[in-house]
Structure formats: structure tokens, C-alpha cells
Amino acid sequence: MSLVHVIDVESGNLQSLTNALEYLGYEVRLIKVASDPALSQASKLILPGVGNFGHFVDNLVSRGFEKPLRDYVASKKPLMGICVGLQALFTGSAESPSSKGLGFINHELTKFSDEEKPVPEIGWNTCESEAPLFGLDPLKRYYFVHSYAAILNEDVKSRLALDGWKLAVAKYGSEEFVAAMSKDNVFATQFHPEKSGMAGLDIIDNFLKDKHPVINHSAEESSLLRNDYSNYGLTRRIIACLDVRTNDQGDLVVTKGDQYDVREKSEKGNVRNLGKPVELAEKYYKQGADEVTFLNITSFRDCPLRDAPMVQVLKLAAKTVFVPLTVGGGIKDVVDVDGTFVPALQVASLYFRSGADKVSIGSDAVYAAEKFYGLGGRGDGSSPIETISKAYGAQAVVISVDPKRVYVDGPDATKHKTFETKFPSKDGQKWCWYQCTVRGGRESRDIGVWELTKACEALGAGEVLLNCIDKDGSNSGYDLELINHVKSAVRIPVIASSGAGNPRHFEEAFEQTGADACLGAGMFHRSEYTVKDVKDYLLSKGLKVRKDDL
């Protein structure tokens, strides 16, 4: 079995990369310090990174990796960079102006403009190259999650070409950027091949075998995806969500409630058991889910660091599910059973190292927003949103909000942001706002969803998971007005959740709102529709989705 070495500076989810390499038949060894003799002995080396540029490159330097990495590249042995591992090859990034990259490429990374599109870029994009690059297929979709990039113009492209770099480029909105690059023994991708399904695994395997298969497509095939920027270049993301909790027998199960009530409407009132989380996650991945989200909706007796069931779920799911995994529930500052204070960043780090790519913060996002406004519109650096995004990047932090509609007589009747609805109350009230809740919808707070999402974006959140208490379990479709209300507040991506009952509801959300992704749960768990059914329907309506069988 061939051995692959991976640099580990504790920046993001290395478990999934390890799983991908093992799935492909390789043995993996992590290198945590530059003094490890394995670094000089390595014949194949991968430099992966997630999140903040400065956090990553500063860790490389502080752990002594800078010179050994230069020596390794000079030895002409193969090196692959992934995500921030690609960015580290540049001289620097606007994300962390005081931090210096390795400088193999004399160019500074900059942030995407959010004037025309959400930032971060989160989703599945195509990329094209004039030269064969390890089997990169212009008709396949690869998973990108980043705010900063090597944004290109003709001068930059010419300079990189003169320096000998072969480029694969992608386009997000009107901005073209480096999606992958190769020169001599160095190859790097901005996208995550280990999270890009089989298309991504093929690229990793081709790199390790030094294969550059030529990809040919007919003109008809090429017209299917190329130059489609109706969603800024991304496909419409379909996310499968698994609400996970312990049932009355102590087993970890996937359940689904009606307005957050997960118990059967029967005399016994047992927790609904819709399947086992790891098995269902793999099932939805094989059906074509673009992401899988696990929401821990129970409180285990031990603190999250000893919450073996959810950690184990992530570890096992990441072995067979090669798309992004999000975990929510318990991502907060906690006190362990022995009285030890455990910060939210440490809790999140455990989940990242167990296979999660993003963490979802619920009630604590509300508390953070309340504190933000209490301090006059600023954070103090202590909230889970701030600490986690500072280390792992905004794209790793999702806020999960549970609002409910409140009708009022007019905008002057409340301090919260209102809008005129097309669906008046039974008393004829035409104005409403959305009140945020905590503790799984059991407690209402005096803050609106518009104000909350703006505050969380300012604190460093990179995505909004937008639930709706009024729609949950209704199978009547998403609350389209709520989605548009929140989209008017933020520039980060918004995931529509709560209410999906059939494929048409996904189409409505994508066509009538600015939703960046749509999430389904009960309709999938009850086998009423599959993820593939939803994607086939969207394709029939002219909406682009990721299809591995193209």
C-alpha cells in the first residue's frame, strides 16, 4: 500500500481527506511538526488547509514548516495543495495583510465582490483548463467554499503563464479566479476534491499516480453546463438534513417533528425513529445530495467533548460521504462534568477533526446578536461566531435561526424590521416581523430575524440556515417571504429550510427568492421523494444541479 504524507497544522477537517485517501487505497500519515523525520522521507505530500489565511500560514511558520516545504518542492517530489494550501503558495492575502505566504507565486489574494453575489462562494462550480490537469473535467462540478481567491485578469494570467503555471479557471459571477494550478511537481486546487464526490476523488488519485487523462466531450455535452451563470456559476444546492437525538431506549436515531415536536401522536408518544444517521447520510449522498447536515437536537448528559455518539456519527459518515458535512447542536462555551471550562472553539475543533466541514450555531447566535446590539453594534471577540470564524474562516460558521411570524398593525407598531405581507392575519393585519427563538423554539426573544442575521454576518458568520417554526412539518412549501426578508438583510448565502414537501417547493424557492440552497428532511426520510427526484425535477424546469452521471 502506497504511503501519502499530509501536513497537519490543525486547520480544518483533515478526517475527510484521510478517509478519501484510504478509500482510494492509500496509507496516510499526518505530519504535525517539521522535525518529524517523515517529512524528509515523504515521496508524496499534501498540504491541506481550511479557513483563515493568516491562521494557516502563521501556523506553518511557527511549527517550522517553511524551509522544509521549500526544500521538498526543490527536490522535485510531488506536492498537492488544497484550498488554503493553494493560497499559501502565494505571497499574501488581503484576508491577513500581516501574514506572509510561501511566495512561490508573486500575487496577492483578494476578496470576492459581494455587490452581485453572496460571499463566501459556497457550492459546486465548473472549471476549465487549456492543458490536461490530472483529469479535471470541464463538465464536472467541484465543491468550492471560500471568500478570498486569486482573482484573474489578462495581465495576471499572462504573468502566471510566463512563470510556467498551467491554470484551471472558474468564474463566480463576473469574477474569474484560479480554480487549480500546476507547475513541475506542484499541483494545487482552490476547491476541495475530497468533498467533490467521485469527480474529486478521481483528481486526487490521478495526482498520486501522476496521470493526466485527456477529457473529451461532444459539442452537445459541452453545451449542458458551460457558460451558465444563472446562479453566479453555481448549481442549485440540495441539502439533506438529519435531526439526530437519542430516543427513549437510548439509541441514536434520525427523527422529524411537527413544529419541533418529535414524538408520535399516540398513547405511548415515543420519539419518531426514521432511521440510523450514518446509514441515511450515505443513502442521501448516493442519491446526489450536495451536502448533509446533522442537527443534534437532544442534550446528552455529558458535555459535547465527551459526546461520543455525535462524534462517532461524524467519523463514520465521513468515511463514505464525500460531500460537505455540517453539524449543529452544542457548539458553544460549556463547562465539562468535572468543572473544566471548554470554549466553543475547542468544541468546534473536535467536530472538525471528526469529519465536519461546517458547524451550525443556534441559540448562541441569538445571544451573540443581542450582545452585539447591546455593545452599540460591535462584538467583543468572545462569541462562538467570532472565535470559530477567526480560526477557521467565515465559511465554516453557519447560524441556524428559528423565527416565527408576528403580525402587527403597521411599521410603527414595533421596533423590529417589518414588511407588508401578501398573507394578512385572520384579523386583517398586513404587516409582520419574524421573532427569533432559542432552545429549539421553546423560548422567544426580543429580536427580529432581520436584525439577528445582520449582526451575525458582522460577527463573522458565513451562512444562514433559515428555519421557520410556522412551516416546520407542514409540507406546504418554504416561507418565501421570510427568505426574501433575510436575503435583503445579508450578503452571505442563505439556506431555505422548513416546509418542503415535494420537488415543486424547491423550484419555488429558487425561482421566487434568492435562496442559495434548499434543505429537505421529512420528505426524504419518509421516502416520499429522493434527492434524485428533486434534482431530476429541477433539471426538467431548466435549473442547473450537480449530476455525477452527466
C-alpha positions in Angstrom: 0.0 0.0 0.0 1.4 3.3 -1.1 2.1 5.9 1.7 0.9 9.5 1.5 2.0 12.2 4.0 -0.3 15.0 4.9 0.8 18.3 6.7 -1.4 18.8 9.7 -1.4 22.3 11.4 -4.9 21.7 12.8 -6.6 23.9 10.2 -9.9 22.3 9.3 -11.3 18.9 8.6 -8.4 16.5 7.8 -10.5 13.5 8.7 -12.3 13.7 5.3 -9.1 13.9 3.4 -7.7 11.0 5.3 -10.9 9.0 4.6 -10.7 9.9 0.9 -7.1 8.7 0.6 -7.9 5.5 2.5 -10.9 4.9 0.3 -8.6 5.2 -2.7 -6.3 2.5 -1.2 -3.5 4.7 0.3 -2.0 4.6 3.7 -2.0 8.1 5.4 0.5 9.6 7.8 -0.1 13.0 9.3 2.9 15.3 10.0 2.3 17.8 12.8 5.8 19.2 13.3 8.6 20.0 10.9 11.1 18.0 13.0 9.2 14.8 12.1 11.8 12.8 10.0 8.9 11.5 7.9 8.8 14.9 6.2 12.2 14.5 4.6 11.4 10.9 3.7 8.0 11.6 2.1 7.6 10.8 -1.5 4.0 12.2 -1.9 3.0 15.2 0.2 -0.4 17.0 0.6 -0.8 20.5 2.1 -4.4 21.0 3.0 -5.9 24.0 4.8 -9.3 25.5 5.7 -10.3 28.9 6.9 -8.3 32.0 7.7 -5.2 32.5 5.6 -3.2 34.1 8.4 -4.1 31.4 10.9 -2.9 28.8 8.4 0.4 30.3 7.2 1.3 31.6 10.7 1.0 28.0 12.0 3.2 26.7 9.1 5.9 29.2 10.1 5.6 28.7 13.9 5.8 25.0 13.5 8.9 25.3 11.4 7.5 24.0 8.1 8.5 26.9 5.8 12.1 25.8 5.0 11.3 22.0 4.9 8.5 22.7 2.4 10.8 24.8 0.2 13.4 22.0 0.3 10.7 19.5 -0.5 9.5 21.4 -3.6 13.1 21.9 -4.7 13.6 18.1 -4.5 11.0 17.8 -7.3 8.9 15.4 -5.3 5.1 15.8 -5.8 3.2 18.3 -3.6 -0.5 18.9 -3.7 -2.1 22.0 -2.0 -5.8 22.1 -1.2 -7.9 25.2 -0.6 -5.8 27.4 1.8 -3.0 25.0 0.9 -3.2 26.6 -2.6 -3.5 30.1 -1.2 -0.3 29.6 0.9 1.7 29.3 -2.3 1.1 33.0 -2.9 2.9 35.9 -1.4 -0.1 37.1 0.7 -3.8 37.7 1.1 -6.0 40.7 1.8 -7.6 38.4 4.5 -4.5 38.7 6.6 -2.2 41.5 5.4 0.4 41.0 8.1 0.9 37.3 7.3 3.2 36.2 4.5 2.6 33.2 2.3 5.3 30.9 0.9 5.9 33.2 -2.1 6.1 30.6 -4.9 3.7 32.8 -6.8 4.1 36.6 -6.8 0.5 37.6 -6.4 -1.8 38.7 -3.6 -5.2 37.1 -3.0 -8.2 39.4 -2.7 -11.8 39.0 -1.6 -14.7 38.4 -3.9 -17.0 41.4 -4.5 -20.4 40.9 -2.8 -22.2 43.5 -4.9 -23.7 41.0 -7.3 -23.5 37.7 -5.4 -23.2 36.2 -2.0 -19.8 35.9 -0.3 -18.4 33.4 0.6 -18.7 31.3 -2.6 -20.2 28.1 -1.3 -21.2 25.5 -3.8 -20.5 23.5 -6.9 -18.8 25.2 -9.8 -17.1 24.2 -13.1 -13.6 25.0 -14.1 -11.7 24.8 -17.4 -8.1 24.4 -18.4 -6.2 24.6 -21.6 -3.9 21.8 -20.6 -4.8 18.4 -19.1 -4.6 18.7 -15.3 -4.9 15.3 -13.5 -8.2 14.5 -15.2 -10.0 17.7 -14.3 -13.3 17.6 -16.3 -14.9 20.8 -17.5 -18.3 19.3 -17.3 -17.9 18.0 -13.7 -18.8 20.1 -10.7 -16.3 20.7 -7.8 -17.0 22.0 -4.3 -15.8 25.5 -3.5 -16.0 27.2 -0.2 -14.0 30.4 0.1 -14.2 34.2 0.3 -10.7 35.0 -1.0 -9.2 33.9 -4.3 -6.5 34.6 -6.9 -8.8 36.8 -9.0 -7.6 37.0 -12.6 -7.3 39.5 -15.4 -5.4 39.2 -18.6 -2.2 40.7 -17.2 -2.2 38.3 -14.2 -2.9 35.3 -16.4 -0.1 36.2 -18.7 2.3 36.7 -15.8 1.4 33.3 -14.3 1.8 31.6 -17.7 5.2 33.2 -18.2 6.2 31.8 -14.8 5.3 28.3 -16.1 2.0 27.8 -14.3 -0.8 25.9 -16.0 -4.1 27.2 -14.8 -7.7 25.9 -14.5 -10.0 28.8 -14.1 -13.5 29.2 -12.7 -15.9 32.0 -12.7 -18.0 33.2 -9.8 -20.4 35.9 -11.1 -18.3 38.2 -13.2 -15.1 37.4 -11.5 -12.7 34.8 -12.9 -10.2 33.2 -10.5 -7.7 30.3 -10.1 -9.5 27.1 -9.5 -6.4 24.9 -9.8 -2.8 25.3 -10.9 0.2 23.1 -11.8 3.9 23.6 -12.4 6.5 20.9 -12.4 5.9 18.8 -9.3 3.4 21.2 -7.6 -0.3 20.9 -8.1 -3.0 22.8 -6.1 -6.7 23.2 -6.1 -8.9 26.0 -4.6 -11.8 23.6 -4.5 -12.0 20.6 -2.1 -11.5 17.4 -4.2 -12.1 15.3 -1.1 -15.6 16.9 -0.8 -16.4 16.8 -4.5 -17.8 13.3 -4.8 -16.2 10.8 -7.2 -15.1 13.6 -9.5 -12.9 14.9 -6.8 -11.6 11.6 -5.7 -10.5 10.9 -9.3 -8.4 14.0 -9.3 -6.6 13.0 -6.1 -6.0 9.6 -7.4 -4.7 10.9 -10.7 -2.3 13.2 -8.9 -0.9 10.5 -6.7 -0.4 8.3 -9.8 0.8 11.2 -11.9 -1.8 10.6 -14.6 -3.2 13.3 -16.9 -6.1 11.7 -18.8 -7.4 13.7 -21.7 -11.1 14.5 -21.2 -13.1 14.8 -24.4 -16.7 15.8 -24.7 -19.0 16.3 -27.7 -20.3 19.8 -28.5 -23.7 18.8 -27.3 -22.3 17.6 -23.9 -20.3 20.8 -23.6 -23.3 23.0 -24.0 -25.0 21.4 -21.0 -23.1 23.3 -18.4 -20.5 25.6 -19.9 -21.1 29.4 -19.6 -24.1 29.0 -17.4 -24.1 31.8 -14.7 -27.7 31.9 -13.9 -26.8 31.2 -10.3 -23.4 33.1 -10.4 -21.9 29.9 -12.0 -23.0 27.5 -9.2 -25.5 24.8 -9.3 -28.6 24.8 -7.1 -27.6 23.1 -3.8 -29.8 20.4 -2.4 -29.1 19.6 1.3 -30.4 16.6 3.2 -30.9 17.3 6.9 -30.9 14.8 9.7 -32.3 15.7 13.1 -30.4 13.4 15.4 -31.3 12.6 19.0 -31.5 9.7 21.5 -34.8 8.0 21.7 -36.5 6.6 24.8 -34.4 3.4 24.5 -31.1 5.4 24.4 -30.5 4.7 20.7 -29.2 7.5 18.4 -31.9 7.9 15.7 -32.9 10.3 13.0 -36.3 11.9 13.8 -38.5 14.6 12.4 -41.1 16.6 14.2 -44.2 18.7 13.5 -43.3 22.2 14.7 -40.4 20.8 16.8 -42.5 18.0 18.5 -40.7 14.8 17.7 -43.0 12.4 19.5 -45.6 10.2 17.9 -49.2 11.4 18.3 -50.1 8.1 20.0 -50.8 6.9 23.5 -47.2 5.9 24.0 -45.8 9.0 22.5 -42.4 7.5 21.6 -39.7 9.5 19.7 -40.2 9.0 16.0 -37.4 6.7 14.7 -36.9 7.4 10.9 -33.5 5.6 10.6 -29.9 5.5 11.7 -27.9 8.7 10.9 -24.8 7.1 9.3 -26.8 4.9 7.0 -29.2 7.7 6.0 -26.3 10.1 5.3 -24.7 7.6 2.9 -28.1 6.9 1.3 -28.6 10.6 0.6 -25.0 11.0 -0.7 -25.6 8.2 -3.2 -28.9 9.9 -4.2 -26.9 13.0 -5.1 -27.2 15.3 -2.0 -24.8 18.2 -2.3 -24.4 18.5 1.5 -25.5 16.6 4.6 -26.4 18.4 7.8 -26.6 16.7 11.2 -28.5 18.6 13.9 -28.1 17.3 17.4 -31.5 18.1 18.9 -31.0 16.2 22.1 -29.0 17.0 25.2 -26.7 14.2 26.2 -25.7 14.1 29.8 -22.0 14.7 29.2 -20.6 17.8 27.6 -20.0 17.8 23.8 -16.3 16.9 24.2 -17.5 13.6 25.6 -20.5 13.4 23.4 -19.2 10.1 21.8 -22.4 9.4 19.8 -22.3 12.5 17.6 -18.5 12.4 17.3 -18.8 8.8 16.2 -21.6 9.6 13.8 -19.4 12.2 12.1 -16.3 9.9 11.9 -18.3 7.0 10.4 -20.3 9.2 8.0 -17.1 10.9 6.7 -15.7 7.5 5.7 -18.4 7.1 2.9 -19.9 10.5 2.3 -17.6 12.7 0.1 -19.6 15.9 0.2 -19.6 18.6 2.9 -20.9 17.7 6.4 -22.4 20.2 8.8 -23.0 19.5 12.4 -25.1 21.6 14.8 -26.2 21.4 18.4 -24.0 22.1 21.4 -21.5 24.4 19.6 -21.0 26.8 22.5 -18.9 27.5 25.5 -19.6 24.7 28.0 -18.5 23.6 31.4 -17.4 19.9 31.5 -18.8 17.5 34.0 -15.5 17.9 36.0 -16.0 21.7 36.2 -13.5 22.5 33.4 -14.4 25.4 31.2 -14.4 24.4 27.5 -14.6 27.2 24.9 -16.7 26.9 21.8 -13.6 26.9 19.6 -12.4 23.8 21.2 -15.8 22.1 20.8 -15.9 23.1 17.2 -12.3 21.8 16.6 -13.3 18.4 17.9 -16.1 18.2 15.4 -13.9 19.5 12.5 -11.3 16.8 13.3 -14.1 14.2 13.4 -15.3 14.9 9.9 -17.4 18.1 10.0 -16.7 20.8 7.4 -19.0 23.4 9.0 -20.6 23.9 12.4 -24.1 25.3 12.9 -24.7 27.7 15.9 -28.3 28.1 17.1 -29.3 29.7 20.4 -25.8 31.2 21.0 -26.1 33.1 17.7 -29.2 34.8 19.2 -27.3 35.6 22.4 -24.4 36.9 20.4 -26.6 39.2 18.3 -28.2 40.6 21.4 -24.8 41.3 22.9 -23.7 42.9 19.6 -26.5 45.5 19.8 -26.0 45.9 23.5 -22.4 47.0 22.8 -23.6 49.5 20.2 -23.2 47.4 17.1 -19.9 45.6 17.7 -18.6 42.3 19.0 -16.1 41.8 21.8 -14.4 38.8 20.2 -15.8 36.3 22.7 -18.8 34.8 20.9 -18.6 31.4 19.3 -19.2 33.0 15.9 -16.2 35.3 16.3 -13.7 32.8 17.8 -14.5 30.0 15.4 -14.6 32.2 12.2 -11.3 33.8 13.2 -9.6 30.4 13.3 -11.4 28.5 10.6 -12.9 31.3 8.4 -16.4 32.6 8.0 -17.3 29.8 5.6 -17.0 27.3 8.5 -19.7 29.0 10.6 -23.4 28.6 9.9 -26.0 30.2 12.0 -29.3 28.3 12.4 -32.2 30.5 13.2 -35.7 29.5 14.3 -38.1 32.5 13.7 -41.8 32.8 13.8 -44.1 35.3 12.2 -45.6 38.1 14.4 -48.4 40.3 12.9 -48.6 44.0 13.7 -50.9 46.9 12.7 -48.0 48.7 10.9 -44.3 49.5 10.9 -44.7 52.0 13.7 -46.2 49.3 16.0 -42.8 47.6 16.6 -39.1 48.5 16.8 -38.3 45.5 14.6 -37.9 45.4 10.8 -41.3 44.8 9.2 -42.7 44.2 5.7 -46.1 44.2 4.2 -47.2 40.6 3.6 -49.4 39.1 0.9 -50.9 36.9 3.5 -52.7 39.0 6.2 -53.6 37.7 9.6 -57.1 36.5 10.4 -57.7 39.9 11.9 -56.6 41.6 8.7 -53.2 42.8 9.8 -51.0 43.2 6.7 -47.6 43.9 8.4 -45.4 41.4 10.1 -41.9 40.7 11.5 -40.2 37.5 12.4 -39.3 36.9 16.1 -36.3 34.8 16.8 -36.4 31.9 19.3 -33.9 29.8 21.3 -33.9 26.4 22.9 -35.4 24.6 19.9 -38.2 27.2 19.5 -39.3 26.9 23.1 -38.4 30.4 24.1 -39.0 33.7 22.3 -36.5 36.6 22.3 -37.0 40.3 21.7 -35.0 40.4 18.4 -36.1 40.1 14.8 -34.6 37.7 12.2 -33.6 40.7 10.0 -31.6 42.3 12.8 -30.2 39.0 14.0 -28.8 37.9 10.7 -27.2 41.3 10.0 -25.5 41.1 13.4 -24.2 37.6 12.9 -22.8 38.4 9.4 -20.9 41.3 11.0 -19.6 39.0 13.7 -18.2 36.6 11.1 -20.9 34.1 10.2 -20.6 32.8 6.6 -24.0 31.3 6.0 -27.6 31.3 7.3 -29.7 28.1 7.8 -33.1 29.7 7.8 -35.7 27.6 9.5 -39.3 28.6 10.1 -41.4 27.5 13.1 -44.7 28.2 11.3 -43.7 26.0 8.4 -41.9 23.2 10.1 -43.5 19.8 9.4 -46.3 21.4 7.2 -45.1 20.0 3.8 -46.7 23.2 2.4 -43.6 24.7 1.0 -41.0 27.2 2.3 -41.9 30.6 3.6 -40.9 32.6 0.6 -41.5 35.9 2.2 -39.2 35.1 5.1 -36.4 34.0 2.7 -36.6 37.3 0.8 -36.8 39.2 4.0 -33.5 37.7 5.2 -31.8 37.9 1.8 -32.5 41.7 1.9 -30.5 41.8 5.2 -27.3 40.0 4.4 -24.8 39.3 1.6 -23.8 35.8 2.8 -25.5 32.7 1.4 -28.9 31.7 2.8 -30.2 28.1 3.0 -34.0 27.7 2.9 -35.4 25.2 5.4 -38.7 24.1 6.9 -41.8 23.2 4.9 -40.5 21.3 1.8 -43.0 18.5 0.9 -42.3 17.9 -2.8 -39.9 18.9 -5.6 -42.0 21.9 -6.7 -41.3 23.6 -3.4 -37.6 23.6 -4.2 -38.3 25.2 -7.6 -40.5 27.9 -5.9 -37.7 28.8 -3.5 -35.1 29.0 -6.2 -37.2 30.9 -8.7 -39.1 33.2 -6.4 -36.4 34.0 -3.8 -32.7 34.5 -3.7 -32.2 31.2 -1.8 -28.7 29.9 -2.3 -29.6 26.3 -1.2 -32.7 24.4 -0.2 -32.8 21.8 2.6 -35.1 18.8 2.9 -35.7 16.4 5.7 -39.0 14.6 6.4 -39.9 14.1 2.7 -36.6 12.3 2.2 -36.7 10.3 5.5 -40.3 9.0 4.7 -39.1 8.0 1.2 -41.9 10.1 -0.4 -39.2 11.6 -2.7 -35.5 11.0 -3.2 -32.8 13.7 -3.6 -32.5 12.4 -7.2 -36.3 13.0 -7.7 -35.8 16.7 -6.7 -32.8 17.1 -9.0 -34.5 15.5 -11.9 -37.5 17.8 -11.4 -35.3 20.9 -11.2 -33.4 19.9 -14.4 -36.7 19.5 -16.2 -37.5 23.1 -15.2 -34.2 24.4 -16.5 -32.4 24.8 -13.2 -28.8 23.6 -13.1 -28.0 20.9 -10.5 -24.9 18.7 -9.9 -25.3 15.4 -11.6 -22.4 12.9 -11.3 -23.8 10.8 -14.1 -23.6 13.5 -16.8 
